[in-house]
Amino acid sequence: MLYRIVTIVGGLVFVIVLFALILFFCKKFLLRHGVQDQVSDRATVLATWTFAGISVGLVFAVVGAFILGPWAFYRTLRGHDVPVSDGAAIWWGFGIVVLSMGITAAGFLGFLALVGAY
């Protein structure tokens, strides 16, 4: 029973880690593209919508996260007037989603192996 509780708490921690990674990468993206005005607020909005897209995509199918996450990134980015082309925005969103989910998944699999659940 203790392993189940530890696994659930660990899973919740890794959800927070996923959002933190998305937020970090969104902030770096905005800074790289010359956004200086309210960068923290813009990054938070961009990360929130990207995270929401990933979450909804994961509910339908795992592949959906890699479609809805970048799409949410792109749609939110268009509202912030960042000077980047549409194609580049989609690919940046895809890269942020893949990198964030990859790091989180690797960490979570390591955590599951550590507690003996995997």
N, C-alpha and C positions, 0 to 999 in steps of 0.2 A: 504494500500500500504506500509506503514511503517513496518508493521509486516513481509511482504514478504522480504523486504530489510534486516531487522534484522535477519530473518531466514536464508537467503542466506549467510550473513556475518558470522553468527554463525556456519553454516555448513562448511564454509571454515576454520574457526578457528578450528573446530573439526577434519578436515582432517589433519591440521598441528599437532594437539594433537595426532592423531593416529600415524603419522610418528615419533613424538618425543617419544612416548611410545615404539614403535618398536625399535627405536635406543637405548633407555635406556636399554631395556631388552636384546638386542643383545650385548651391551657392557658388561652388567653384566654376560651374558653367556660366553663371551670370557674370561673375567677376572677369572671367576670361573673355567674354564678349562685350566688355566695356560698360556694364551696368554698375553705376556707383550710387544712384539715388535709391534709398530704401531697399538695399540689397537683401537684408535679413527678412524683411516682410515679404518681399517678392519671392525669395527662395522658399519661405514657409508655405506660401500659397501654392507655388509650383510643386513642392514636395508633397503637400497634402493631396492635391488632385492626382498626382502621379501614383501615390500610395493607394488612393481610392480606386484608380483604374486597375492597379495590380490586384487589389483585393477582390474586386468584382470579377476580374478575369480568372482568378484562382477558384472562385466559387463554381463557375461554369465548366472550366477545364483548365488544366495547368497551362496549356498553350495560350489561352485567352489572356493571361497576365502579360505575355509578351506582345500582345496586340493592343489591348486596352490601356496598358501602362504608358507606352510611347504615344498613343493617340491622346490620352489625357494630358501628357506633357506638352505635346504639340499644341493642343487647343488652348491650354492655359498660357503657354508662351506667346501665342499670337495676341493675347490681351495685354501683354506687357511691352509691346513695341521693341523687342530685342532685334537688333539688325542681323538676322540670320535667315538663310533661305528656308523654304518649307521642307525640302528634302533633308537638309542638314539638321533641322530641328527634329524631324522624325528619327533620324539615325542617332542623334545625340540622346534622345529619349530612350531609344532602344538600348544604347550602350549603358546608360545609367541604370535601366531596369535590369539588364543582364548582369552587370557588375555587382550591383547591390544584392540581387537575389543569389548570385553565385557565392559571394562572400558569406552571406547569412546562411545559406544551405550548407556550405562546408563547415562552418562553425557549429551549426545545429547537429549535423551528423557526427561531428567530433564529440559534442556534448552527449549525444545519445550513446555513443560507444563508451564514453567515460562512465556513465551511470549504468551501463550494462543493458540498456533497452534495445540496442541494435546490434 
